[in-house]
């Protein structure tokens, strides 16, 4: 019987390419790319199409070359419509008859997605990028829905305007590691729903002048000025501002700019925000004195590389202007940047020359239902964690669930406050397991003689 099975089995290498293309087309792009290691047959599916521009090297940034690249990308999108495909676009190097230099690598996905990674040296001169997505139909990229641009170089000045003018149905646009960009302006049609700017280290201004159906805006990078004018449906915003030496270049940035930045997003429902921004804003203003509140905010993610007393108090102060908040996530990750008070005053002494004490009050969060702590090391940060728990339980009168997640340890704990009358019993039960992290352990955290918390293991979902 084993011999019959072997006789009837079919090796991967014998499957027709048409069938392999169909199989790959059913898998998300990141997973599909891994099929390249299965066999030479699967590797063949990812053999790039090689195209060389028929232009001189001194014309590489001309309008003519931009039009040529636009036409090539258009033709590329029409090939193998139901499968992934890679394009390598090159041109002849100066003073060479045969050696080619790679301009860009493009990957086309089956979900009407296009990823372009630019190659070559970045232009020494920074430039601004205006993104105008048309309201009229264009046959070139009519079906394209997702566009991801990475490591833009100088050729983008001639190529991208033509590319953007052809994106009629675009729903998601991302710019990543584009270090030649200084300013970005977006004028979108009514189909764009997500706009992301990630790790563009030289950028200083982002202006969304029109995006009628934009729902999600994600920014990760150094401190920038962000202006959003016409995005009435924006409901999900991420501002992961890195506290790096780039602050030294922000001489024109002041506390009013931070207030305007927050005011631009006062109507969102989901907000992810760098903790150090709130900390430094609290040194100049009191959140209760602002002319606006986050009246629609239901979910807040506070992110930073650490937690201290100043960060805790600034978060508590910010929560006073989030009256309808339902879910709070406090996330610690050492990879996220921050900046110390002495560093900030050294970089920008004219911005925050002095500090204003943070005033904490007893205002309550009547709608807060869940609080989750991520990244806290319970053994090392138990006092700060207990202080946060105590503060939030005093403000949240209708909370249903509080938990602590330790992804590195693959542990998750439910939190409950221990009445003083039950303390002795729980102390005895937890004493033998205080430093044990088995699935059957329970932990006891103590803030002071009057405040204790019991942590019990939850089902892991990492």
Secondary structure, DSSP 8 states (H G I E B T S, - for coil): -HHHHHHH---GGGS-HHHHHHHHTTS-HHHHHGGGGT-HHHHHHT--EEEEE-S-GGGTTSHHHHHHHHHHHHHHHTSSTTS-EEEEEEEE-TT-SS-EEEEEEEEEETTTEEEEEE-S---SS-EEEEEE--SS--STTTT--EEEEES--TTHHHHHHHHHTT-SS--EEEEES-TTEEEEEEE--TT--EEEEE--TT--EEEEEE-TT--EEEEEEE--EEEE-S-TT--EEEEEEE-SGGGGG-TT--HHHHHHHHHHTTT-SEEEEEHHHHHHHTTT--GGGSS---TT--EEEEEES---HHHHHHHHHHHTT-TT--EEEEEE-TTS----HHHHHHH-TTT-SS----------BTT--EEEEES--TTTSHHHHHHHHHHHHHHBSS--EEEEEEGGGTEEEEEEE--GGGHHHHHHHHHTTTT--STT-EEEEEEETTEEEEEEE-----
